[in-house]
Amino acid sequence: MSVLFILIIVSLVVAASFLVAFIWSVKAGQYEDGYTPSVRMLFDDELLSKNKKSVKK
């Protein structure tokens, strides 16, 4: 039975540490720009094709 209490305490400590790490990352600005990385690969090809066209002229 005492092992169960130890496991509960350890799991609460791990959960609290993940919560603190998440709050710290939000305050540090890790999640500020959520739109640009998802569409950056869509715009890279257009920029490369425009640069190739200007080089060919």
N, C-alpha and C positions, 0 to 999 in steps of 0.2 A: 504494500500500500504506500510505503514511503517513496518508492520509485515513481509512482504516479504523481505525487506532489512535486518531485524533482523535475519530472518531464514537463509539467504544467508551468513551473517557474521558468525553466529554460526556454520553453516556447514563447512565453510572454516577453522575456528579455530579447529574444530574436525578433519578435514582431515589433517591439518598441524600437529596436535599433533600425529596422527597415523603415519605420515611420519617420524617425529622426533623419535618416538619410534622404528620404523622399522630400521632406520639408526643406532640408538644406539645399537640395538640388533645385527645387522650385524657387527658393529665394536667391540662388546663385544665377538664375536665368537660363537654366538648361532647357526649358520648355517654352521660351518666348516665341520662337519662329517655327510654328508647326506646319505652315503652308509651303514655304519655299522648297525645302528638301524633297517634298513629294512630287513637285512639278519641275524641278530643276533639270531632270533628264529629258523632259519634253522640249525645253527651250535650248538645250545645248546643241542639238542637231541643227536647229534653225540658225544659230549663231555661226556654226561651222560652215554651213552651206553658204551663208552670206559672205563669209570671209573668203571662201574658195572662189566665189563669183567675182569678188572685187580683185582678187589676185590674177584671175584669168584675163580681165579686161586690160 
